[in-house]
Amino acid sequence: MARTVYYSATSLDGFIATEDDNLDWLTKYRGSFSGAGAHPMKGGYDRFYEGVGALVSGSTTYEWVLDHIGEGEWPYKGKPCWILSSRDLRKPAGAEDDIRISNAQVTELYDEMSAAAGDRALWIVGGGPVASQFADAGLLDEVSLTVVPVVLGGGKPLFSRALPGRAMQLVEAHPYDTGMVGLRYEVARASA
Ligand SMILES: NC(=O)c1ccc[n+]([C@@H]2O[C@H](COP(=O)([O-])OP(=O)(O)OC[C@H]3O[C@@H](n4cnc5c(N)ncnc54)[C@H](OP(=O)(O)O)[C@@H]3O)[C@@H](O)[C@H]2O)c1
């Protein structure tokens, strides 16, 4: 069974985008930190992505990606990717076979997504509505965050709702030379 990982960057106050879906606070962030234990930022995403077998995303996240890539530059080429939407969304050229637009609950799609990911991770790209659907169903294994020291004061939340009774065990924490911090939590599948 694939491991389901919600891998995302978050502001210090728990938002993954502004209310109008702006990510400049993340993509243009230029902080620095040279204190004890600082790790170089480079390479972390590439290592994570290498271990991804399939992806799942909500439609707002998908449309943000489409708006920020050039034609034929689908960034997840070669990996099956489920886009959850009630609408008929366009697919970028060259990625027609990789992308599945699905109007379904994650519980209905999980077996297929997990089988496609195989012994690699099923990456929940975002956003909070999708992560919360996995969490509610007890199908979330790991939350892997890059915390950006920026306070947005509002926006699109990391999760859409509370997740009571689910223990989160910190398995990794390290500061980057940018001032961001990586945090990895294992999520108990059964209530703890
Ligand atoms: N900081 C980061 O690293 C990071 C990571 C990921 C995303 N983001 C950003 O965060 C924002 C997230 O946006 P968001 O909170 O609106 O979340 P989202 O999960 O990207 O999109 C939510 C939408 O997806 C559709 N949807 C979700 N579940 C569905 C289901 N089971 N069946 C059918 N449709 C479903 C619905 O829209 P429709 O049915 O109308 O299509 C819903 O309104 C975006 O701006 C994205 O770019 C940031």
The ligand as an SDF file (V2000), in Angstrom:
LIG
                    3D

 48 52  0  0  0  0  0  0  0  0999 V2000
    2.0660   26.5370   -0.2580 N   0  0  0  0  0  0  0  0  0  0  0  0
    2.0840   25.4390   -1.0060 C   0  0  0  0  0  0  0  0  0  0  0  0
    3.0800   24.6800   -1.0460 O   0  0  0  0  0  0  0  0  0  0  0  0
    0.8450   25.0590   -1.7720 C   0  0  0  0  0  0  0  0  0  0  0  0
    0.6320   23.7150   -2.0800 C   0  0  0  0  0  0  0  0  0  0  0  0
   -0.5340   23.3830   -2.7630 C   0  0  0  0  0  0  0  0  0  0  0  0
   -1.4420   24.3720   -3.1150 C   0  0  0  0  0  0  0  0  0  0  0  0
   -1.1690   25.6700   -2.8220 N   0  0  0  0  0  0  0  0  0  0  0  0
   -2.1210   26.7510   -3.1550 C   0  0  0  0  0  0  0  0  0  0  0  0
   -3.1410   26.7170   -2.1650 O   0  0  0  0  0  0  0  0  0  0  0  0
   -4.4040   27.0470   -2.7410 C   0  0  0  0  0  0  0  0  0  0  0  0
   -5.3620   25.8880   -2.4540 C   0  0  0  0  0  0  0  0  0  0  0  0
   -6.6360   26.2000   -2.9000 O   0  0  0  0  0  0  0  0  0  0  0  0
   -7.9780   25.5840   -2.2330 P   0  0  0  0  0  0  0  0  0  0  0  0
   -7.9240   25.7440   -0.7700 O   0  0  0  0  0  0  0  0  0  0  0  0
   -9.1220   26.1690   -2.9950 O   0  0  0  0  0  0  0  0  0  0  0  0
   -7.8850   24.0170   -2.4690 O   0  0  0  0  0  0  0  0  0  0  0  0
   -7.8250   22.9570   -3.6870 P   0  0  0  0  0  0  0  0  0  0  0  0
   -7.8940   21.6510   -2.9850 O   0  0  0  0  0  0  0  0  0  0  0  0
   -6.6760   23.1990   -4.5590 O   0  0  0  0  0  0  0  0  0  0  0  0
   -9.1620   23.1720   -4.5490 O   0  0  0  0  0  0  0  0  0  0  0  0
  -10.4370   22.9910   -3.9660 C   0  0  0  0  0  0  0  0  0  0  0  0
  -11.4470   22.7070   -5.0670 C   0  0  0  0  0  0  0  0  0  0  0  0
  -11.2050   21.4220   -5.6540 O   0  0  0  0  0  0  0  0  0  0  0  0
  -12.4620   20.8350   -6.0230 C   0  0  0  0  0  0  0  0  0  0  0  0
  -12.5920   19.5810   -5.2430 N   0  0  0  0  0  0  0  0  0  0  0  0
  -11.9530   19.2640   -4.0950 C   0  0  0  0  0  0  0  0  0  0  0  0
  -12.3040   18.0270   -3.6670 N   0  0  0  0  0  0  0  0  0  0  0  0
  -13.1750   17.5420   -4.5670 C   0  0  0  0  0  0  0  0  0  0  0  0
  -13.8480   16.2960   -4.6940 C   0  0  0  0  0  0  0  0  0  0  0  0
  -13.7250   15.3000   -3.8090 N   0  0  0  0  0  0  0  0  0  0  0  0
  -14.6620   16.1360   -5.7510 N   0  0  0  0  0  0  0  0  0  0  0  0
  -14.8140   17.1080   -6.6510 C   0  0  0  0  0  0  0  0  0  0  0  0
  -14.1640   18.3080   -6.6000 N   0  0  0  0  0  0  0  0  0  0  0  0
  -13.3560   18.5180   -5.5670 C   0  0  0  0  0  0  0  0  0  0  0  0
  -13.5450   21.8680   -5.6990 C   0  0  0  0  0  0  0  0  0  0  0  0
  -13.7000   22.7610   -6.8100 O   0  0  0  0  0  0  0  0  0  0  0  0
  -14.5180   22.4970   -8.1940 P   0  0  0  0  0  0  0  0  0  0  0  0
  -15.4070   21.3140   -8.0080 O   0  0  0  0  0  0  0  0  0  0  0  0
  -15.2690   23.7740   -8.3990 O   0  0  0  0  0  0  0  0  0  0  0  0
  -13.4900   22.3040   -9.2610 O   0  0  0  0  0  0  0  0  0  0  0  0
  -12.8930   22.6540   -4.5760 C   0  0  0  0  0  0  0  0  0  0  0  0
  -13.4410   23.9370   -4.4140 O   0  0  0  0  0  0  0  0  0  0  0  0
   -4.1380   27.2880   -4.2200 C   0  0  0  0  0  0  0  0  0  0  0  0
   -3.9290   28.6830   -4.4390 O   0  0  0  0  0  0  0  0  0  0  0  0
   -2.8180   26.5650   -4.4910 C   0  0  0  0  0  0  0  0  0  0  0  0
   -2.0870   27.1300   -5.5590 O   0  0  0  0  0  0  0  0  0  0  0  0
   -0.0610   26.0340   -2.1190 C   0  0  0  0  0  0  0  0  0  0  0  0
  1  2  1  0
  2  3  2  0
  2  4  1  0
  4  5  1  0
  4 48  2  0
  5  6  2  0
  6  7  1  0
  7  8  2  0
  8  9  1  0
  8 48  1  0
  9 10  1  0
  9 46  1  0
 10 11  1  0
 11 12  1  0
 11 44  1  0
 12 13  1  0
 13 14  1  0
 14 15  2  0
 14 16  1  0
 14 17  1  0
 17 18  1  0
 18 19  2  0
 18 20  1  0
 18 21  1  0
 21 22  1  0
 22 23  1  0
 23 24  1  0
 23 42  1  0
 24 25  1  0
 25 26  1  0
 25 36  1  0
 26 27  1  0
 26 35  1  0
 27 28  2  0
 28 29  1  0
 29 30  1  0
 29 35  2  0
 30 31  1  0
 30 32  2  0
 32 33  1  0
 33 34  2  0
 34 35  1  0
 36 37  1  0
 36 42  1  0
 37 38  1  0
 38 39  2  0
 38 40  1  0
 38 41  1  0
 42 43  1  0
 44 45  1  0
 44 46  1  0
 46 47  1  0
M  CHG  2   8   1  16  -1
M  END
$$$$
